[in-house]
C-alpha cells in the first residue's frame, strides 16, 4: 500500500492511495478465514468452513470489506504523517477518485479538518447601540390594555340589539337536512360577536337580535371542516339569545396588580415596574433579532478570513438548495432535475450564502469556547418542550422529530449563538 498526503489548504487534506491486488487478496483471505470460524454451512462443522467456500459464497462482500479496511488504514497513515489529530476531522471523507483495475485500486480521498480561527480582538466587531427604555406613556398604555383584558363581563342594563363586540349568551341547535347532528347543540354558550370563533356568517346573522328573541339562520360549512359529514354542507341553526354582556369598566388598582403579577401583596407601582421590564425585554428582543444579531454576524464574517472544510460548505449548499426547492413549482423542480447545468447554476447561486453561513458557525464556535459559553442537551430539550407546548403540539413527538432528522445540533448552535451574542452585547446584564 502506497499512501501520500498533500494539504490543499489548512482545512482540506488530499490523500492519494494505491492498493495492489495482491494486498487486497491477502486481506480477503484473512477475512474469509475469520468468517469461516463463525459460519455454519451445510456439509461442514460449525467454525470449520474453508476459506475458499466462504469466498465463493461472499466473495464480493469480502472484497468490499477488504478495500474498506485498506481505506481506513490509508487515512490513519495519512493523518499520522500530516500530524493531524483524528478528532479534527469533520464529516465523512470525500472520494475524488476510485479506480479499480487488474493491478489494484487507485484512490484519492479528501479529508476535511476543523479550521483554526485566530480570534484576536473579536469584541471590536460588537456594534454600539442605545439600551431600549420604556416611557411612562408606553407603560400606561400597556396597563390600560391589561385592565381591559382583565375586566369582567357584565350583562347590559339597557334594552338594545346585539352588536359587534358584544358577548352573546345563547342557546343553539344545528340541523342537517332537517335532522339534529352530533355536536351541534349547546345552552348558554358565550360568544364574542365579530371574533370569528364560529363558522363564517354565523356571528354576522346574530347581530340585531334582542334578549329573548329566537331566530333560524342558514350556514354552509367550509370544505375543509374537520367533521366529514359537515364539509361543504348547508345547515340550519335555531338560536335563542338569553343575554348580552359587555366588558365592565376597566379599573387600574392593586387588585389588578395582584391578578396580573400573581402576588398577593402587589401594588399598582409593582405592576408599573413589571410592565416596564416586560416592555424593555420586548424592545431588546426586537432590536437584537432585527438589527444587532445581523450586524454582529456580518461584522464577524467580514473580520475573519480562513480556509473552510469543503464538505461542510457543500452540505450547506445542499441545505440551501433544498430550501429553495420548497418554494418551487413541480415543473421548476423537474426542469432542474433534468438539466445538470441548471442544478449547477442553482448551487452556485447559493455558494456565497453557504460560505458565509459555515464561516459564521466556526467563528461563533471559536468565540463561544473562548468565552466559555455552552448549552447542554437538557437546555435544548427544555426549549423544544416549551415551544411544542406553546404551539399545541406533543413535546415528545417534536423531540423525536428533531432527533430523527438530526436537527438537535442546529438548535444547540443557535442557542449558543444567542447566549454568546447576548453576553458580548451586554444584553444578559440587561435581563438581570
HUGI-V248938 format. One record per pair of residues at least 12 apart in sequence whose ideal C-beta (glycine too) atoms are under 6 Angstrom apart, sorted by the first residue. I is the first residue (numbers start at 1). J is the second residue. If there is no record, write none. Layout:
I_J / I_J
//
This chain:
1_19 / 1_23 / 2_18 / 3_17 / 3_74 / 3_77 / 3_78 / 4_16 / 5_78 / 5_81 / 5_82 / 9_307 / 10_307 / 11_113 / 11_115 / 11_307 / 11_308 / 11_309 / 12_112 / 12_310 / 13_82 / 13_111 / 14_110 / 15_78 / 15_109 / 16_108 / 17_74 / 17_107 / 18_106 / 19_70 / 19_104 / 19_105 / 20_104 / 21_103 / 21_104 / 24_66 / 27_66 / 28_62 / 28_63 / 28_66 / 29_51 / 31_62 / 31_65 / 31_66 / 32_51 / 32_54 / 32_55 / 32_62 / 33_51 / 35_54 / 36_49 / 36_51 / 36_54 / 88_113 / 88_114 / 89_111 / 90_112 / 90_114 / 90_309 / 90_312 / 91_112 / 91_311 / 93_109 / 93_111 / 94_110 / 94_311 / 95_109 / 96_108 / 96_110 / 112_309 / 112_310 / 112_311 / 115_306 / 115_307 / 115_362 / 117_306 / 117_362 / 117_363 / 117_366 / 119_366 / 122_367 / 125_299 / 125_300 / 125_303 / 126_424 / 127_295 / 132_280 / 132_283 / 132_284 / 134_276 / 134_279 / 134_280 / 138_279 / 139_272 / 139_275 / 139_276 / 142_275 / 143_252 / 143_275 / 146_260 / 147_250 / 147_252 / 147_256 / 148_250 / 150_256 / 150_259 / 151_247 / 151_248 / 151_250 / 152_248 / 153_167 / 153_245 / 154_248 / 155_243 / 155_245 / 156_244 / 156_246 / 161_208 / 161_210 / 162_206 / 162_207 / 162_209 / 162_244 / 164_193 / 164_194 / 165_194 / 166_193 / 166_244 / 166_246 / 167_190 / 167_192 / 167_245 / 168_191 / 168_193 / 169_188 / 169_190 / 169_242 / 169_243 / 170_239 / 170_241 / 170_242 / 171_187 / 171_240 / 172_186 / 172_237 / 172_239 / 173_185 / 173_238 / 174_235 / 174_237 / 175_236 / 176_233 / 176_235 / 199_219 / 201_219 / 202_219 / 205_217 / 209_241 / 211_241 / 213_241 / 214_240 / 215_239 / 216_236 / 216_238 / 217_237 / 218_236 / 219_235 / 220_234 / 221_233 / 254_267 / 257_270 / 257_271 / 261_274 / 284_427 / 284_430 / 292_425 / 293_421 / 296_421 / 297_360 / 300_363 / 301_356 / 301_359 / 301_360 / 304_363 / 308_358 / 312_358 / 313_354 / 313_355 / 313_358 / 316_354 / 316_357 / 316_358 / 317_347 / 317_350 / 317_354 / 320_350 / 320_354 / 321_346 / 321_347 / 321_350 / 364_417 / 368_416 / 368_420 / 373_416 / 373_419 / 373_420 / 375_412 / 375_415 / 375_416 / 380_411 / 380_412 / 384_398 / 384_399
//
